[in-house]
Each structure stands twice: as C-alpha cells, then as structure tokens.
C-alpha cells in the first residue's frame, strides 16, 4: 500500500511539472526578463543574452544584475528570436555582433542615447524593421549592420559617423532617402548595394573613399555629386545606376582606376543620358573613370562640360573610351596631356576642339570614332602618337593652329617633315591623320 501511494505521488508530481512547463512555453503574451542570461565583463558590469527567453513576445532588459550595471547586449544574444518588441535600458553602451540577427517580428527599436558601439550584423535580416535612430555616440556604422532589412525606410544617423562599413545597408530595398553625415570619410564596399529605391542622398564633403560596388544597382538615383575630397572610387561603385542624369565631378585628384573597374557601367541608359560637369578645381580625369569594357553597356553621357578657368591638366588612359551620347567635346586649354585610348570608340563623337595648352595626344586617343568629321588641334600640340585617329573613317577636316615644324615617323624609324603648306590644307591634313600617316608618330620641333 505504501509503495502504491508513493507511485501515485510521483505520477502527480511529474504531471504538474509537465503541465507547468507546457503552459509557460505556449504563453506568447509573456512580458519580462525571465530566461535571460548574464555574463560578467572585465569592467565589473554585465552583458545580457537571450538564454531561454525565446518564449517572451516582449522582452525587457534590466538596467542592473546583481547590483551591477548591464552595459552590453552580447554577441548573438537574440539571434533568430521571435519577440515583437524589446526595451533596452539607458545603461546599455554596446550591442554585440549579430545581437538581433534575423529577428523577423520586430518593426521598431529604440536605441538608448548612451550607446557608443554597435557590432557587425547587429540587425541584419530584421525584415520587419522600418525605423531606426543611431545615437550620437556611435562613430562607425559596422559591417552588415542593417544588411537585408528589406522594409527599413527611415534611418536617422545622429552622430559624427566617420565610416560606413561593408554591406552596411545592402539590400535595404525600401530605403528612399538618406542623410549621410558630413564627417563620413569612408563608404565601405557594397555599403548600399541594391538599394534599388534610393533616390536622394548627398555624399559628404569630407569623404575620401567610395568603396567597391558601394551604390551598385541603385537604379533610382538621378543626381550625383562627387565631392572635391574624394581620392578613390572603387570598382563598380555606381554600376547600373540607370537613371543618373547629372554627375557633378569635383574630385580634385582622384586615383586612377583599372581596366576592369567599370565604375559607371550602364549609367544614363534609362534617363536619356548624363550631363557631366567637371569642376574648375579638378586637376585630372583619372584613367578608366567612365570605361565599362563593353560597348553595349557603356555609359551614356550626352554632354561633357569643363568649367571655365579650370586647372585640369590631364585626361587619363581610356577615361571616356566607349562612352556613348556626346557628339562634341572641347578640351580646355589647361589640359596638357590626352592619354592613350582616352576617347577611343566613342560612337557619337563628330567634333573635337583641343585647347591651346595641350601638348601631347596619346596612342589611339580617338581611334575608332567613326563619326568624327572635324578636329581642331591647338597651338601647343607637339606630339601625336601613332594611330591617334585610326579608324576615324569620316574625318574630313583637321585644323592645325600651328602648322610649322612637323615631322612624321614610323615607330622606331626615322621620319620626314611635313610642310606647313600641306597641313594648311585641312582636308589633306585630315587624310594624313586618318590614313596616310595613321601609324606614324607625329612630332613638332
């Protein structure tokens, strides 16, 4: 009999435990701190983690634990949790890596003003998040911080941010407007990759670096100003920004790009073409700046304007190669050198005026411009490299402002003089450039 009573009591005890646990796990309206875990930090404060709090729909993080401040949301603390709201105390100063990764049910979160650090991927893939304010104490926007937050439409950056990390806002496909603080110096690789609704933003005046693919496929952008401070623009930075219609290029001395950079690949294709304005403070047009590598996907630039009284001294290798749209260009007097292949295969170009300060025209600089009909060579031109006008089959008129002292020579061979009288005949001069001495180097002595 005694054994029977003990067995019944044990059965009742297990049943109560089972029912209690089951009812706790099924109550989605629970609010509080139950199940949270705490980790001591070196400074005597605590970090908090999600622990067993997954069943809570509304989580409240306490300001203290064991009479010590709770100052950090731990790495991965609430990753993949399903709560709909969370309250953070003012004691929090740091949010760890992936702390709220893939928290699909949260649409809004208020970050305490004392936060100074937010880790990589902290809010990545929070697909219901619509609004966020980044406190004034935060100095850097971490890598992947809001990656794939597809409904994030409003971001307020309140502090003096210096860097925006890689993929920070990538795939934020609801983001329309963004105010980038003036103090930002670096925009990381793919920072705004495929933000395909982004229309309005201004690059800050202290910006130094625009990373690779940083605004890749931002198809709604219509106006872009490259600040004077920019020293480097990464590969594919504005790739497929189809609706660009105005580019104000102010970068004083930006580093050359490379052959496969395709910075402005496809720009202007949906807008009818870009008006490019080059500031008077620009010292050079970097190599490969508008080169795409593919004729069908080349930028469409309908007009290139160099501001008056400019100081630009060089147009780099392939800077405008393959570019479509513009039919004439006036090279300013400040330009001393036109680089190799600078305007090669520009299909719409028919009129070129080279300023009086230009001294050298590079190898194949205008080759393949099959619609080019007229060119004016300024007073100071003293060197025209071989095949500079190769393939310019319609070139009918070449005006040399200085016809004296010219010699032509095959590569690695001695040459002979061309008389001033010959070059004064503009149609004959065109034929010389186009065919007769097409493969020769020209020198004026």
Phi, psi and omega per residue, in radians:
X1 nan -0.743 3.132
X2 -1.078 -0.755 3.125
X3 -1.089 -0.643 3.134
X4 -1.139 -0.726 3.130
X5 -1.133 -0.714 3.129
X6 -1.102 -0.717 3.139
X7 -1.103 -0.722 3.140
X8 -1.130 -0.725 3.131
X9 -1.102 -0.739 3.129
X10 -1.098 -0.699 3.136
X11 -1.126 -0.748 3.124
X12 -1.123 -0.672 3.138
X13 -1.110 -0.837 3.133
X14 -1.106 -0.621 3.127
X15 -1.144 -0.733 3.127
X16 -1.122 -0.746 3.128
X17 -1.084 -0.770 -3.141
X18 -1.076 -0.819 -3.135
X19 -1.110 -0.725 -3.139
X20 -1.092 -0.806 3.140
X21 -1.128 -0.716 -3.094
X22 -1.136 -0.749 -3.119
X23 -1.199 -0.556 3.107
X24 -1.178 -0.718 -3.095
X25 -1.259 -0.388 -3.065
X26 -1.683 -0.035 -3.091
X27 -1.572 1.638 -3.068
X28 -1.360 -0.078 -3.124
X29 -1.665 0.095 -3.102
X30 -1.097 2.452 3.137
X31 -2.227 2.371 3.040
X32 2.589 -2.637 -3.007
X33 -2.079 -0.012 -3.037
X34 -1.076 2.313 3.099
X35 1.661 -0.228 3.104
X36 -1.140 2.615 3.102
X37 -2.101 2.710 -3.029
X38 -2.276 2.487 -3.109
X39 -2.201 2.223 3.134
X40 -1.216 2.430 3.092
X41 -1.844 2.860 -3.065
X42 -1.101 -0.441 -3.124
X43 -1.523 0.135 3.106
X44 1.577 -0.049 3.097
X45 -1.698 -3.049 -3.082
X46 -2.192 2.598 2.907
X47 -1.792 2.627 -3.122
X48 -2.023 2.491 3.067
X49 -2.203 2.918 -3.062
X50 -1.245 -0.599 3.110
X51 0.953 -2.139 -3.108
X52 -1.770 0.410 -3.047
X53 -1.557 0.271 -3.073
X54 -1.089 -0.446 -3.101
X55 -1.349 -0.215 -3.133
X56 -1.360 2.389 3.075
X57 -1.636 -0.417 3.102
X58 -2.291 1.950 -3.045
X59 -1.791 2.375 3.080
X60 -2.067 2.054 3.109
X61 -1.498 2.158 3.132
X62 -1.267 2.699 3.125
X63 -1.339 -0.424 -3.111
X64 -2.373 2.759 2.989
X65 -2.519 2.235 -3.066
X66 0.922 0.713 3.104
X67 1.133 0.309 3.080
X68 -2.091 2.593 -3.117
X69 -1.151 2.508 2.957
X70 -1.644 1.959 -2.972
X71 -1.983 -0.185 -3.045
X72 -2.436 2.454 2.885
X73 -1.553 2.061 -2.997
X74 -1.140 2.803 3.033
X75 -0.976 2.358 3.104
X76 1.036 0.334 -2.994
X77 -0.939 -0.817 -3.064
X78 -2.162 0.396 -3.126
X79 -0.996 2.233 3.120
X80 1.204 0.249 3.051
X81 -1.291 2.829 -3.039
X82 -2.044 0.298 3.116
X83 -1.118 2.740 3.139
X84 -1.771 -0.336 3.073
X85 -2.648 2.681 3.105
X86 -2.519 2.435 3.130
X87 -1.955 2.161 3.139
X88 -1.851 2.331 3.135
X89 -1.354 2.853 3.133
X90 -1.181 -0.213 3.122
X91 -1.264 -0.305 -3.103
X92 -1.244 2.201 3.090
X93 -2.051 -0.209 -3.047
X94 -2.533 2.428 3.043
X95 -2.081 2.159 -3.010
X96 -1.343 3.036 3.121
X97 -1.036 2.358 3.064
X98 0.955 0.448 -3.054
X99 -1.002 -0.681 -3.120
X100 -2.119 0.466 -3.097
X101 -0.973 2.254 3.028
X102 1.031 0.628 2.997
X103 -1.486 1.561 -2.901
X104 -1.266 -0.297 -3.027
X105 -1.728 -0.110 -3.079
X106 -1.558 2.242 -3.127
X107 -1.910 -0.202 -3.120
X108 -2.722 2.482 3.077
X109 -2.550 2.347 3.109
X110 -1.738 2.104 -3.135
X111 -1.613 2.257 3.139
X112 -1.035 2.620 -3.076
X113 -1.161 -0.339 -3.069
X114 -1.478 -0.048 -3.126
X115 -1.186 2.302 3.115
X116 -2.082 -0.205 -3.086
X117 -2.532 2.299 3.048
X118 -2.239 2.193 -2.979
X119 -1.388 3.026 3.111
X120 -1.020 2.439 3.058
X121 1.003 0.392 -3.029
X122 -0.975 -0.688 -3.114
X123 -2.129 0.321 -3.090
X124 -1.035 2.445 3.085
X125 1.075 0.463 2.957
X126 -1.474 1.499 -2.883
X127 -1.319 -0.135 3.059
X128 -1.798 -0.097 -3.098
X129 -1.190 2.183 -3.083
X130 -1.964 -0.483 -3.059
X131 -2.407 2.541 3.072
X132 -2.701 2.436 2.986
X133 -1.981 2.215 3.116
X134 -1.692 2.070 -3.003
X135 -1.080 2.848 -3.050
X136 -1.143 -0.456 -3.086
X137 -1.346 -0.262 -3.117
X138 -1.325 2.205 -3.076
X139 -1.795 -0.339 -3.110
X140 -2.389 2.377 3.020
X141 -1.540 2.016 -2.980
X142 -1.244 2.866 3.076
X143 -1.067 2.386 3.040
X144 1.032 0.278 -2.990
X145 -0.981 -0.714 3.117
X146 -2.128 0.464 -3.133
X147 -0.965 2.284 3.043
X148 1.087 0.535 2.973
X149 -1.536 1.453 -2.885
X150 -1.201 -0.307 3.124
X151 -1.860 0.078 -3.117
X152 -1.241 1.951 -3.048
X153 -1.973 -0.394 -3.066
X154 -2.272 2.069 3.116
X155 -2.212 2.193 3.080
X156 -2.012 1.996 3.121
X157 -1.753 1.889 -2.953
X158 -1.603 -0.363 -3.001
X159 -1.745 -3.013 -3.138
X160 -1.607 1.262 -3.110
X161 -1.206 2.365 3.124
X162 -1.840 -0.515 -3.071
X163 -2.397 2.442 2.989
X164 -1.958 2.096 -2.977
X165 -1.288 3.025 3.138
X166 -1.104 2.350 3.093
X167 0.998 0.369 -3.028
X168 -0.961 -0.788 -3.122
X169 -2.087 0.291 -3.109
X170 -1.027 2.413 3.134
X171 1.153 0.366 2.986
X172 -1.433 1.412 -2.926
X173 -1.420 0.064 3.032
X174 -1.889 -0.049 -3.093
X175 -1.305 2.137 -3.101
X176 -1.888 -0.800 -3.097
X177 -2.175 2.564 3.136
X178 -2.606 2.309 3.062
X179 -1.800 1.852 3.125
X180 -1.553 2.132 -3.097
X181 -0.993 2.590 -3.091
X182 -1.085 -0.422 -3.043
X183 -1.487 -0.045 3.130
X184 -1.156 2.232 -3.118
X185 -1.896 -0.369 -3.071
X186 -2.430 2.221 3.009
X187 -1.917 2.028 -2.996
X188 -1.236 2.950 3.127
X189 -0.980 2.309 3.065
X190 1.003 0.451 -3.071
X191 -0.988 -0.675 -3.130
X192 -2.122 0.527 -3.098
X193 -0.957 2.202 3.065
X194 1.020 0.584 2.920
X195 -1.419 1.356 -2.878
X196 -1.382 0.036 3.005
X197 -1.966 -0.022 -3.131
X198 -1.142 2.128 -3.106
X199 -1.995 -0.713 -2.962
X200 -2.180 2.179 2.998
X201 -2.880 2.807 3.057
X202 -2.217 2.280 3.052
X203 -1.279 2.343 -3.022
X204 -1.216 2.706 -3.032
X205 -1.280 -0.203 3.103
X206 -1.823 0.116 -3.069
X207 -1.117 2.324 3.114
X208 -1.874 -0.736 -3.011
X209 -2.227 2.293 2.998
X210 -1.934 1.971 -2.963
X211 -1.256 2.950 3.092
X212 -0.990 2.333 3.058
X213 0.981 0.417 -3.006
X214 -1.082 -0.616 3.109
X215 -2.144 0.566 -3.112
X216 -1.003 2.216 3.069
X217 1.089 0.507 2.987
X218 -1.469 1.394 -2.879
X219 -1.306 -0.192 -3.086
X220 -1.638 -0.197 -3.104
X221 -1.116 2.291 -3.132
X222 -1.961 -0.522 -3.100
X223 -2.238 2.374 -3.118
X224 -2.397 2.269 3.039
X225 -2.085 2.068 3.068
X226 -1.535 2.007 -3.061
X227 -1.131 2.769 -3.127
X228 -1.105 -0.449 -3.075
X229 -1.308 -0.317 -3.015
X230 -1.131 2.250 3.122
X231 -1.972 -0.217 -3.138
X232 -2.648 2.335 3.043
X233 -2.120 2.126 -3.035
X234 -1.346 2.920 3.127
X235 -1.049 2.439 3.079
X236 1.058 0.353 -3.025
X237 -0.945 -0.731 -3.118
X238 -2.137 0.573 -3.117
X239 -0.990 2.235 3.026
X240 1.131 0.499 3.001
X241 -1.425 1.361 -2.888
X242 -1.135 -0.521 -3.028
X243 -1.661 0.147 3.067
X244 -1.050 2.270 3.120
X245 -2.170 -0.240 -3.138
X246 -2.503 2.182 3.008
X247 -2.139 2.100 3.027
X248 -1.776 1.877 -3.062
X249 -1.711 1.919 -3.058
X250 -2.042 0.012 -3.068
X251 -1.089 2.054 -3.007
X252 -1.116 -0.844 -3.062
X253 -2.625 1.275 -3.108
X254 -1.381 2.541 3.117
X255 -1.130 2.632 3.075
X256 -1.092 2.576 3.026
X257 -1.601 -3.056 -3.134
X258 -2.057 2.969 -3.019
X259 -1.049 -0.539 -3.093
X260 -1.807 0.353 -3.084
X261 -1.251 -0.755 3.116
X262 0.831 0.866 -3.043
X263 -1.024 -0.780 -3.053
X264 -1.972 0.593 -3.128
X265 -0.903 2.109 3.007
X266 1.351 0.054 -3.072
X267 -1.156 2.542 3.082
X268 1.494 -0.037 -3.058
X269 -1.222 -0.462 -3.139
X270 -1.785 -0.135 -3.074
X271 -1.806 -0.095 -3.051
X272 1.525 0.106 3.090
X273 2.048 2.745 -3.090
X274 -1.802 2.465 2.901
X275 -1.675 2.038 -3.133
X276 -1.755 2.131 3.093
X277 -2.014 2.136 -3.132
X278 -1.747 2.132 -3.089
X279 -1.112 2.691 3.105
X280 -1.177 -0.251 -3.116
X281 -1.636 -0.067 -3.140
X282 -1.254 2.253 -3.107
X283 -1.575 -0.470 3.135
X284 -2.748 2.702 2.969
X285 -1.687 2.008 -3.045
X286 -1.098 2.658 3.054
X287 -1.018 2.454 3.048
X288 1.104 0.309 -3.037
X289 -0.989 -0.813 -3.104
X290 -1.969 0.273 -3.132
X291 -1.421 2.288 -3.086
X292 -1.882 -0.391 -3.104
X293 1.530 -0.230 -3.135
X294 -2.337 2.214 -3.088
X295 -1.102 -0.736 -3.062
X296 -1.225 -0.384 -3.105
X297 -1.945 0.232 -3.123
X298 -1.162 2.663 3.070
X299 -1.021 2.613 2.997
X300 -1.868 1.924 3.118
X301 -2.058 1.918 -3.013
X302 -1.466 -0.264 3.139
X303 -2.728 2.369 3.070
X304 -2.063 2.076 -3.067
X305 -2.081 2.085 2.986
X306 -1.669 2.151 3.130
X307 -1.072 2.593 -3.141
X308 -1.138 2.681 3.108
X309 1.060 0.565 3.136
X310 -1.377 2.957 -3.104
X311 -2.109 0.260 3.131
X312 -1.129 2.170 -3.074
X313 -1.867 -0.251 -3.099
X314 -2.626 2.600 3.008
X315 -2.032 2.026 -2.940
X316 -1.266 2.996 3.121
X317 -0.926 2.223 3.090
X318 0.921 0.441 -3.094
X319 -0.964 -0.700 -3.126
X320 -2.116 0.277 -3.107
X321 -1.028 2.332 3.118
X322 1.316 -0.107 -3.075
X323 -1.103 2.363 -3.132
X324 -1.795 2.854 2.970
X325 1.890 -1.060 -3.027
X326 -1.289 2.434 -3.087
X327 -1.891 -0.159 3.090
X328 -2.621 2.738 3.067
X329 -2.625 2.461 3.058
X330 -1.988 1.952 3.125
X331 -1.367 2.147 -3.063
X332 -1.173 2.783 -3.109
X333 -1.069 -0.423 -3.097
X334 -1.226 -0.408 -3.073
X335 -1.290 2.122 -3.139
X336 -1.625 -0.621 -3.028
X337 -2.292 2.301 2.970
X338 -1.855 2.058 -2.982
X339 -1.243 2.959 3.090
X340 -1.013 2.349 3.060
X341 1.051 0.336 -2.996
X342 -0.965 -0.700 -3.108
X343 -2.181 0.419 -3.062
X344 -1.113 2.422 3.098
X345 0.981 0.748 2.965
X346 -1.552 1.795 -2.860
X347 -1.215 -0.393 -3.082
X348 -1.742 -0.104 -3.048
X349 -1.232 2.168 3.109
X350 -2.202 -0.181 -3.103
X351 -2.524 2.231 -3.140
X352 -2.262 2.300 3.022
X353 -2.126 2.002 -3.122
X354 -1.682 2.239 -3.012
X355 -1.151 2.968 -3.048
X356 -1.337 -0.133 3.119
X357 -1.662 -0.209 -3.068
X358 -1.246 2.289 -3.132
X359 -1.861 -0.625 -3.045
X360 -2.322 2.511 3.089
X361 -2.107 2.128 -2.962
X362 -1.320 3.058 3.134
X363 -0.994 2.226 3.087
X364 0.902 0.580 -3.060
X365 -0.979 -0.683 -3.139
X366 -2.118 0.312 -3.069
X367 -1.108 2.558 3.100
X368 1.345 0.089 3.071
X369 -1.447 1.423 -2.931
X370 -1.221 -0.278 3.115
X371 -1.733 0.047 3.127
X372 -1.192 2.176 -3.109
X373 -1.987 -0.455 -3.054
X374 -2.530 2.436 3.070
X375 -2.426 2.441 3.051
X376 -1.980 2.166 3.129
X377 -1.827 2.134 -3.013
X378 -1.147 2.994 -3.019
X379 -1.016 -0.563 -3.001
X380 -1.704 -0.020 -3.119
X381 -1.056 2.196 -3.113
X382 -2.265 -0.059 -3.140
X383 -2.582 2.199 3.038
X384 -2.196 1.980 -3.070
X385 -1.311 2.836 -3.042
X386 -1.044 2.522 3.121
X387 1.035 0.445 3.129
X388 -1.032 -0.558 -3.129
X389 -2.157 0.462 3.096
X390 -1.102 2.361 3.111
X391 1.393 0.091 3.055
X392 -1.505 1.243 -2.931
X393 -1.163 -0.342 -3.123
X394 -1.809 0.146 3.129
X395 -1.152 1.994 -3.055
X396 -1.972 -0.322 -3.020
X397 -2.487 2.129 3.071
X398 -2.202 2.046 -3.093
X399 -1.816 1.908 3.038
X400 -1.566 2.040 3.092
X401 -1.267 -0.386 3.042
X402 -2.240 1.875 -3.054
X403 -1.694 0.037 -3.026
X404 -1.610 2.486 2.929
X405 1.384 0.313 -3.086
X406 -1.474 2.412 2.973
X407 -2.244 2.667 3.075
X408 -2.208 2.533 -3.095
X409 -2.639 2.407 3.000
X410 -1.073 2.755 3.124
X411 -1.019 2.282 3.121
X412 1.119 0.418 3.113
X413 -2.348 2.822 3.057
X414 -1.358 2.766 -3.052
X415 -2.193 -2.790 3.132
X416 -2.531 2.852 -3.076
X417 -1.423 2.666 2.972
X418 -2.039 2.254 -3.030
X419 -1.275 2.744 3.081
X420 -1.085 -0.639 -3.137
X421 -1.096 -0.690 3.134
X422 -1.121 -0.782 -3.095
X423 -1.313 -0.303 3.092
X424 -1.276 -0.328 3.035
X425 -1.443 1.811 -2.972
X426 -1.125 -0.550 3.121
X427 -1.309 -0.651 3.095
X428 -1.179 -0.715 3.116
X429 -1.055 -0.692 3.108
X430 -1.108 -0.737 3.126
X431 -1.116 -0.684 3.087
X432 -1.038 -0.815 -3.125
X433 -1.192 -0.654 -2.992
X434 -1.391 -0.691 -3.005
X435 -2.379 -1.007 -2.962
X436 -0.971 -0.899 -3.132
X437 -2.038 0.584 -3.085
X438 -1.011 -0.731 -3.054
X439 -1.641 0.213 -3.110
X440 -1.722 2.701 2.925
X441 -1.553 2.358 3.142
X442 -1.826 2.378 3.098
X443 -2.378 2.515 3.039
X444 -2.038 2.204 -3.064
X445 -2.088 nan nan
